[in-house]
Amino acid sequence: MHSSQFTVEPPSNDRVERDVPGLRSPASGADRAPLTYDVIIAGCGPTGAMLAAELRLHDVRVLVLEKETEPKSFVRIVGLHIRSLELMAMRGLLDRILEHGRQRPAGGFFAAINKPAPKGLDSAYAYLLGIPQPVIERLLEEHAIGLGAQVRRGCAVAGFEQDDEGVTVELADGEQLRSRYLIGCDGGRSTVRKLLGVGFPGEPSRTETLMGEMEVGVPQEEIAAKVAEIGATRQPFWLRPFGKGIYSVVVPAAGVGDRAEPPTLDEFKQQLRTIAGTDFGVHSPRWLSRFGDATRLAERYRVGRVLLAGDAAHIHPPTGGQGLNLGVQDAFNLGWKLAAQIRGWAPDTLLDTYQAERHPVAEDVLDNTRAQMELLSTEPGPRAVRRLLTELMDFDEVNRRLIEKITAIGIRYDFGAGPDLLGRRLRDIDVKQGHLYGLLHRGRGLLLDRTERLTVGGWSDRVDHLADPTAALEVPCVLLRPDGHVAWIGDDQQDLDDHLSRWFGKPAD
């Protein structure tokens, strides 16, 4: 039996949770507080807010704890790459976000080598969106709250203990809370990761760079000439116009300092004079920051009922602008899997696939940022390699590979043998309902069925079905996970049922 229309069913109210291995069991649970929440998230940055929203799509009780009492006030501009824009479109957020950002071409990302993006990138959103960091954080937090997440500011995690039923979280003021899971989205200096005892191997900062936005006091022509002169011999260094007399300024720092202490305008002036012989009359900064080239990756993303995501799991230099995007994409991968575990229908190994899929992605990002930092070196060897790579990027295949790497549209998860599309994300293709991503707003799986013969059967409480022979697809049918990755390709019902079980558990009775 098949349906010729897009069908949905409300989620089940079943909250039975499967046992999670590897947790210690206290002698008695009589003194434990009740499980007030399903998930507590430490940190309300983009990763934490996005994860909270993803969990709320599945009616998971979520509390987000943020140690800062107020949102960030400095107006740093961050960039949303192609894959993150696709994820925002999947949840119906993109139109609102576009109102607050500026689009620019998707090129010149890799080590700031100025090459245009190759033509025909496989996405309907093939551009970079520059957006103020406080704005994207506010929009994602509002999205999570609008879906029912609770956010408490001025609350820092001071300790926790986990057992066979949940996690007891202690706040800095002594208050104790209970939840089924705790997720550390609390940044590179993550308290959760440290208390969990997870190693964070990698390299400390060897160099440091100052970055900010400010006004200048000399003509643009003078700036351009000096930047071209310095840029031929030194990286990273630039002053780029940002509109209305504002420039983005990047200049090497004098040494490696405390990143918790923001730089001063005088420090910028001193370094500009040291490097360029002039401070360009910089004044009236909008924001100032410093970044190092520390590169670290958590050894594990999960220990029992405690997991890590975003900068708590990985840190790297901002070269290529991948950090925020990597964290948001972690949240998209983890959210539906953790919700499935809590709702009781997750296959036994589903939650383990979070680390299996995202840890290698982070390893690749760390490697490409290491490579980019080397290419920004002033040493003769790296500069020779940079010149060679600049030539090679004139070949479309090389340029395309690097852009797909930076923007995360080249990711392919290992789902086993199959066509190249298996494990990759599917672009926002045309379907008879309009656009594919418009069907994914609820965070459920989707069977896109061009044969009009298949059914999702007992999985209809967690997987939607669209029978559409006109879909702009070159294969008979695809099964999409809630994060938009292709979990199955084919036209056989039994084979489909096997893969529905693999990703979405046992069918409902």
C-alpha positions as CSV (number, residue, x, y, z in Angstrom):
1,M,0.0,0.0,0.0
2,H,1.4,3.4,-0.8
3,S,0.4,7.0,-0.4
4,S,0.5,9.7,-3.0
5,Q,0.8,12.5,-0.5
6,F,3.1,13.7,2.3
7,T,1.9,12.1,5.5
8,V,2.9,12.8,9.1
9,E,1.8,11.4,12.5
10,P,2.3,13.0,15.9
11,P,5.2,11.7,18.0
12,S,4.6,9.0,20.5
13,N,4.4,10.0,24.2
14,D,6.4,6.9,25.2
15,R,9.4,8.0,27.3
16,V,10.8,4.6,28.1
17,E,14.6,4.8,27.9
18,R,17.0,2.0,27.0
19,D,19.7,1.0,29.4
20,V,23.0,2.7,28.7
21,P,26.1,0.6,29.3
22,G,29.2,1.6,31.3
23,L,27.5,3.5,34.1
24,R,28.1,2.7,37.8
25,S,25.1,1.7,39.8
26,P,24.8,3.1,43.4
27,A,23.6,0.7,46.0
28,S,20.3,2.5,46.4
29,G,18.4,5.1,44.4
30,A,16.1,6.0,47.2
31,D,18.0,9.3,47.9
32,R,18.2,10.5,44.4
33,A,16.2,13.5,43.3
34,P,13.6,12.9,40.6
35,L,14.6,13.2,36.9
36,T,13.3,16.7,36.3
37,Y,14.9,17.0,32.9
38,D,15.7,14.6,30.1
39,V,18.8,16.6,29.0
40,I,20.8,19.4,30.7
41,I,23.1,21.3,28.3
42,A,26.0,23.3,29.7
43,G,26.5,26.3,27.5
44,C,24.1,28.4,25.4
45,G,26.3,29.3,22.5
46,P,25.3,28.3,18.9
47,T,26.0,24.6,19.6
48,G,24.1,24.4,22.8
49,A,21.1,26.4,21.5
50,M,20.9,24.4,18.3
51,L,21.1,21.1,20.2
52,A,18.3,22.3,22.6
53,A,16.1,23.1,19.6
54,E,16.7,19.8,18.0
55,L,15.8,17.9,21.1
56,R,12.6,20.0,21.6
57,L,11.4,18.9,18.2
58,H,11.0,15.5,19.8
59,D,9.4,16.7,23.0
60,V,12.5,16.2,25.1
61,R,12.6,18.1,28.3
62,V,15.7,20.4,28.0
63,L,17.4,22.8,30.4
64,V,20.3,25.0,29.1
65,L,22.6,26.4,31.7
66,E,24.7,29.4,30.7
67,K,27.3,30.8,33.1
68,E,27.2,34.3,31.6
69,T,24.4,36.5,32.9
70,E,24.1,38.5,29.6
71,P,24.6,37.6,26.0
72,K,27.8,38.7,24.3
73,S,27.9,42.4,23.6
74,F,30.8,42.7,21.2
75,V,29.8,42.6,17.5
76,R,32.1,40.1,16.0
77,I,31.1,38.9,12.5
78,V,31.0,35.2,11.9
79,G,30.4,33.3,8.7
80,L,27.8,30.6,8.1
81,H,29.1,28.2,5.4
82,I,27.0,26.3,2.9
83,R,26.3,23.2,5.0
84,S,25.1,25.3,8.0
85,L,22.9,27.3,5.7
86,E,21.4,24.1,4.5
87,L,20.7,23.0,8.0
88,M,19.0,26.3,8.8
89,A,16.8,25.8,5.7
90,M,15.9,22.3,6.9
91,R,14.5,23.7,10.1
92,G,12.8,26.8,8.6
93,L,15.2,29.3,10.1
94,L,17.1,30.5,7.0
95,D,14.8,33.3,5.9
96,R,14.9,34.9,9.3
97,I,18.7,34.6,9.5
98,L,19.2,36.0,6.1
99,E,17.5,39.2,7.2
100,H,20.4,39.9,9.5
101,G,23.4,38.8,7.4
102,R,25.3,39.8,4.3
103,Q,25.9,37.3,1.5
104,R,29.3,37.0,-0.2
105,P,30.7,34.6,-2.7
106,A,31.9,31.2,-1.5
107,G,35.5,31.6,-2.4
108,G,38.9,32.6,-1.0
109,F,38.4,30.6,2.2
110,F,41.3,28.2,2.1
111,A,44.4,29.9,3.7
112,A,43.0,33.2,2.4
113,I,44.1,32.3,-1.1
114,N,42.0,34.5,-3.3
115,K,40.4,32.1,-5.8
116,P,36.7,32.3,-6.8
117,A,34.4,29.4,-6.0
118,P,34.1,26.8,-8.7
119,K,30.9,27.0,-10.7
120,G,28.0,24.6,-10.1
121,L,28.6,23.8,-6.4
122,D,26.1,21.2,-5.3
123,S,23.9,23.4,-3.2
124,A,21.0,25.8,-3.5
125,Y,22.9,27.9,-0.9
126,A,26.3,28.3,-2.4
127,Y,27.4,31.4,-0.6
128,L,28.8,32.6,2.7
129,L,26.6,34.5,5.1
130,G,28.4,37.0,7.3
131,I,26.3,37.7,10.4
132,P,27.1,39.4,13.8
133,Q,27.8,36.7,16.4
134,P,25.4,38.1,19.0
135,V,22.6,38.0,16.4
136,I,23.0,34.4,15.4
137,E,23.3,33.4,19.0
138,R,20.2,35.3,19.9
139,L,18.2,33.9,17.0
140,L,19.2,30.3,17.8
141,E,18.4,30.8,21.5
142,E,15.0,32.3,20.6
143,H,14.4,29.3,18.3
144,A,15.1,26.9,21.2
145,I,13.0,28.8,23.7
146,G,10.2,29.1,21.2
147,L,10.2,25.3,20.9
148,G,10.0,25.0,24.7
149,A,13.6,24.8,25.9
150,Q,14.4,26.4,29.3
151,V,17.4,28.6,29.5
152,R,18.9,29.7,32.8
153,R,21.7,32.4,32.8
154,G,24.2,33.0,35.5
155,C,24.3,29.2,36.2
156,A,27.7,27.4,36.0
157,V,28.2,23.7,36.3
158,A,30.5,23.0,39.2
159,G,30.3,19.2,39.4
160,F,28.3,16.1,38.4
161,E,27.9,12.4,39.1
162,Q,26.3,9.9,36.8
163,D,24.6,6.6,37.7
164,D,22.5,4.0,35.9
165,E,19.5,6.2,35.7
166,G,20.8,9.7,35.1
167,V,23.2,12.5,36.0
168,T,23.1,14.7,39.1
169,V,24.4,18.1,38.2
170,E,25.7,20.5,40.9
171,L,25.7,24.2,40.2
172,A,28.2,26.8,41.5
173,D,25.7,27.9,44.1
174,G,25.2,24.4,45.4
175,E,21.9,23.7,43.8
176,Q,21.5,20.1,42.4
177,L,19.5,19.1,39.3
178,R,18.8,15.7,37.9
179,S,18.6,14.7,34.2
180,R,18.9,11.6,32.1
181,Y,21.9,13.1,30.1
182,L,24.3,16.0,30.4
183,I,25.9,17.6,27.3
184,G,29.0,19.8,27.5
185,C,28.7,22.6,25.0
186,D,30.7,24.9,27.3
187,G,33.6,25.9,25.0
188,G,37.3,25.1,24.6
189,R,37.9,25.4,28.4
190,S,34.9,23.1,29.1
191,T,34.3,22.4,32.7
192,V,32.2,19.3,31.8
193,R,35.1,17.8,29.7
194,K,37.6,18.4,32.5
195,L,35.3,16.9,35.2
196,L,34.6,14.0,32.9
197,G,38.4,13.3,32.7
198,V,38.4,13.1,28.9
199,G,41.8,13.8,27.4
200,F,42.2,16.8,25.1
201,P,45.4,16.1,23.2
202,G,46.9,18.4,20.6
203,E,49.2,21.4,20.2
204,P,49.2,24.6,22.3
205,S,49.3,28.0,20.7
206,R,52.7,28.8,19.2
207,T,51.6,32.1,17.6
208,E,48.8,34.6,18.2
209,T,46.9,36.9,16.0
210,L,44.9,40.1,16.7
211,M,41.6,40.5,15.0
212,G,39.0,43.2,15.2
213,E,36.8,45.8,13.4
214,M,37.5,49.5,13.6
215,E,37.5,52.7,11.7
216,V,40.7,54.0,9.9
217,G,42.0,57.5,9.4
218,V,43.7,57.3,6.0
219,P,42.4,56.9,2.4
220,Q,41.4,53.5,1.1
221,E,44.0,53.7,-1.7
222,E,46.8,54.1,0.8
223,I,45.6,51.1,2.8
224,A,45.3,48.9,-0.3
225,A,48.8,49.8,-1.5
226,K,50.3,49.0,1.9
227,V,48.4,45.8,2.4
228,A,49.5,44.6,-1.0
229,E,53.1,45.4,-0.2
230,I,53.0,43.7,3.2
231,G,50.8,40.8,2.0
232,A,53.5,39.8,-0.5
233,T,55.9,38.9,2.3
234,R,53.8,38.3,5.5
235,Q,50.7,36.4,6.5
236,P,48.4,36.8,8.2
237,F,48.0,40.6,7.7
238,W,45.1,42.5,6.2
239,L,42.8,45.5,6.4
240,R,39.6,44.8,4.6
241,P,36.8,47.3,4.1
242,F,33.6,46.2,5.8
243,G,31.3,49.1,4.8
244,K,30.6,52.6,6.2
245,G,34.3,53.3,7.0
246,I,34.7,50.1,9.1
247,Y,37.6,47.8,8.4
248,S,38.3,44.3,9.4
249,V,41.9,44.3,10.8
250,V,44.1,41.2,11.2
251,V,47.7,41.5,12.4
252,P,50.2,39.2,14.1
253,A,50.5,39.7,17.9
254,A,53.8,40.3,19.6
255,G,53.6,37.0,21.5
256,V,51.2,34.5,23.0
257,G,49.2,36.0,25.8
258,D,46.1,35.1,27.9
259,R,43.2,34.7,25.5
260,A,40.8,35.5,28.3
261,E,42.1,39.1,28.2
262,P,41.0,41.0,25.1
263,P,43.6,43.1,23.4
264,T,43.6,46.9,23.5
265,L,43.4,49.4,20.6
266,D,46.9,50.5,21.6
267,E,48.2,46.9,21.1
268,F,46.7,46.9,17.6
269,K,48.3,50.3,16.9
270,Q,51.7,49.1,18.1
271,Q,51.6,45.9,16.0
272,L,50.4,47.8,12.9
273,R,53.3,50.2,13.3
274,T,55.8,47.3,13.8
275,I,54.5,45.4,10.7
276,A,53.5,48.1,8.3
277,G,55.3,51.2,9.6
278,T,51.9,53.0,10.2
279,D,48.9,52.4,12.4
280,F,46.6,53.7,9.6
281,G,44.9,56.0,12.1
282,V,42.8,53.2,13.5
283,H,40.2,54.3,16.0
284,S,36.6,53.6,17.4
285,P,36.8,49.8,17.5
286,R,33.6,47.8,17.3
287,W,35.2,44.7,18.8
288,L,38.7,43.4,19.5
289,S,39.9,39.8,20.0
290,R,42.9,37.5,19.8
291,F,43.2,34.0,18.6
292,G,46.0,31.4,18.7
293,D,46.7,28.3,16.7
294,A,46.0,25.8,19.5
295,T,44.6,22.6,18.0
296,R,43.0,20.0,20.2
297,L,40.5,17.1,19.9
298,A,38.7,15.3,22.7
299,E,39.7,11.6,22.9
300,R,36.0,10.7,23.4
301,Y,32.8,12.4,22.8
302,R,30.8,10.3,25.2
303,V,31.3,8.7,28.6
304,G,28.1,7.0,29.7
305,R,25.4,9.7,30.0
306,V,27.7,12.7,29.5
307,L,28.5,13.9,26.0
308,L,30.6,16.7,24.4
309,A,29.9,18.9,21.4
310,G,31.2,22.0,19.7
311,D,34.4,23.7,21.1
312,A,34.2,21.5,24.2
313,A,35.1,18.6,21.9
314,H,37.5,20.4,19.5
315,I,39.4,23.7,19.1
316,H,41.4,25.0,16.2
317,P,42.5,28.3,14.7
318,P,39.6,30.2,13.0
319,T,41.3,30.0,9.6
320,G,38.7,29.1,7.1
321,G,35.9,30.1,9.5
322,Q,34.9,26.5,10.3
323,G,34.5,26.6,14.1
324,L,30.9,27.8,14.7
325,N,29.8,25.7,11.7
326,L,31.4,22.5,13.0
327,G,29.7,22.9,16.4
328,V,26.2,23.6,14.9
329,Q,26.7,20.5,12.7
330,D,27.6,18.4,15.8
331,A,24.3,19.5,17.3
332,F,22.4,18.4,14.2
333,N,24.0,15.0,14.2
334,L,23.5,14.4,18.0
335,G,20.1,15.9,18.5
336,W,17.8,13.4,16.9
337,K,19.9,10.4,18.1
338,L,19.8,11.5,21.7
339,A,16.1,12.2,21.4
340,A,15.6,8.7,20.0
341,Q,17.5,7.2,22.9
342,I,15.3,9.1,25.4
343,R,12.0,8.3,23.6
344,G,12.9,4.7,23.6
345,W,13.1,3.8,19.9
346,A,16.8,4.1,19.2
347,P,18.6,1.1,17.9
348,D,21.2,-0.2,20.4
349,T,24.2,1.5,18.7
350,L,22.6,4.7,17.3
351,L,24.0,7.0,20.0
352,D,27.5,5.6,19.4
353,T,27.3,6.8,15.8
354,Y,27.6,10.3,17.0
355,Q,31.3,9.9,17.9
356,A,31.8,7.5,15.0
357,E,30.6,10.1,12.5
358,R,31.6,13.4,14.0
359,H,35.0,12.6,15.5
360,P,36.6,12.0,12.0
361,V,35.0,15.1,10.7
362,A,36.6,17.1,13.5
363,E,40.0,15.4,12.8
364,D,39.7,16.5,9.2
365,V,38.9,20.1,10.2
366,L,41.9,20.2,12.5
367,D,44.2,18.9,9.8
368,N,43.0,21.4,7.2
369,T,43.4,24.3,9.7
370,R,46.9,23.1,10.5
371,A,47.7,23.1,6.8
372,Q,46.2,26.6,6.4
373,M,48.2,27.9,9.3
374,E,51.4,26.6,7.7
375,L,50.5,28.3,4.4
376,L,50.2,31.6,6.3
377,S,53.7,31.3,7.6
378,T,56.4,33.8,6.5
379,E,59.1,31.1,6.2
380,P,60.5,30.4,2.7
381,G,59.3,26.7,2.6
382,P,55.6,27.3,3.4
383,R,55.6,30.3,1.1
384,A,56.8,28.2,-1.7
385,V,54.1,25.6,-1.0
386,R,51.6,28.4,-0.9
387,R,52.6,29.6,-4.4
388,L,52.4,26.1,-5.7
389,L,48.9,25.5,-4.2
390,T,47.8,28.9,-5.6
391,E,48.7,27.6,-9.1
392,L,47.0,24.2,-8.5
393,M,43.8,25.9,-7.4
394,D,43.4,27.1,-10.9
395,F,42.4,23.5,-11.7
396,D,38.6,23.2,-11.0
397,E,38.9,19.8,-9.3
398,V,41.4,21.1,-6.7
399,N,39.5,24.3,-6.0
400,R,36.2,22.4,-5.7
401,R,37.7,19.8,-3.3
402,L,39.0,22.5,-1.0
403,I,35.8,24.5,-1.0
404,E,33.7,21.4,-0.3
405,K,36.0,20.6,2.6
406,I,35.8,24.0,4.2
407,T,32.0,24.3,3.7
408,A,31.4,20.7,4.8
409,I,29.3,19.7,1.8
410,G,31.9,17.1,0.9
411,I,31.3,15.0,4.1
412,R,30.4,11.4,3.5
413,Y,29.6,9.2,6.6
414,D,30.5,5.5,6.3
415,F,27.2,3.7,6.0
416,G,28.8,0.7,4.2
417,A,29.1,-0.2,0.6
418,G,26.7,1.5,-1.9
419,P,26.4,4.4,-4.4
420,D,28.4,7.5,-3.8
421,L,25.3,9.4,-2.6
422,L,24.9,7.0,0.3
423,G,26.1,8.7,3.5
424,R,26.2,12.1,1.9
425,R,23.7,15.0,2.5
426,L,21.1,15.5,-0.2
427,R,20.9,19.0,-1.7
428,D,17.6,20.9,-1.5
429,I,16.0,19.4,-4.6
430,D,12.6,20.3,-6.1
431,V,9.7,18.1,-5.1
432,K,6.0,18.5,-5.8
433,Q,5.5,20.1,-2.4
434,G,8.0,22.8,-3.3
435,H,11.5,22.2,-1.9
436,L,12.8,19.1,-0.1
437,Y,14.1,21.0,2.9
438,G,10.7,22.3,3.6
439,L,9.6,18.8,4.5
440,L,12.3,18.4,7.1
441,H,11.3,21.2,9.5
442,R,10.0,18.7,12.1
443,G,13.3,16.9,12.5
444,R,11.9,13.5,11.4
445,G,13.2,11.0,8.8
446,L,11.8,11.1,5.3
447,L,11.3,8.5,2.6
448,L,11.3,10.1,-0.8
449,D,9.6,7.6,-3.0
450,R,9.7,8.0,-6.8
451,T,8.2,4.5,-7.4
452,E,5.0,5.2,-5.4
453,R,5.1,1.6,-4.3
454,L,6.9,1.8,-0.9
455,T,5.7,2.5,2.6
456,V,7.3,3.4,6.0
457,G,4.7,1.2,7.7
458,G,5.3,0.9,11.5
459,W,7.8,3.7,11.4
460,S,5.3,6.4,10.5
461,D,5.5,7.9,14.0
462,R,9.1,8.9,13.3
463,V,9.5,8.8,9.5
464,D,7.5,10.8,6.9
465,H,6.7,9.5,3.4
466,L,6.5,11.5,0.2
467,A,5.5,9.6,-3.0
468,D,6.6,11.8,-5.8
469,P,7.6,10.4,-9.2
470,T,8.6,14.0,-10.3
471,A,11.2,14.6,-7.7
472,A,14.5,15.8,-9.1
473,L,16.3,12.7,-8.1
474,E,18.4,10.3,-10.2
475,V,17.7,7.2,-8.1
476,P,14.4,5.4,-7.4
477,C,14.0,6.2,-3.7
478,V,16.1,7.6,-0.8
479,L,15.6,7.4,2.9
480,L,16.8,10.5,4.7
481,R,17.8,10.8,8.3
482,P,16.6,13.9,10.2
483,D,20.0,15.5,9.5
484,G,19.5,15.2,5.8
485,H,22.0,12.5,5.1
486,V,21.1,9.6,2.8
487,A,20.6,6.4,4.8
488,W,19.4,4.2,2.0
489,I,19.0,4.1,-1.8
490,G,16.9,1.5,-3.6
491,D,13.4,0.3,-4.5
492,D,12.9,-2.9,-2.5
493,Q,10.5,-2.8,0.4
494,Q,12.3,-5.5,2.5
495,D,15.6,-3.8,2.0
496,L,14.0,-0.5,3.1
497,D,12.5,-2.1,6.2
498,D,16.0,-3.4,7.2
499,H,17.4,0.1,6.9
500,L,14.4,1.6,8.7
501,S,15.2,-0.7,11.6
502,R,18.9,0.1,11.4
503,W,18.3,3.9,11.8
504,F,14.9,4.2,13.4
505,G,14.6,1.1,15.6
506,K,11.8,-1.5,15.8
507,P,8.5,-0.6,14.1
508,A,5.6,0.4,16.3
509,D,3.1,-2.3,17.1
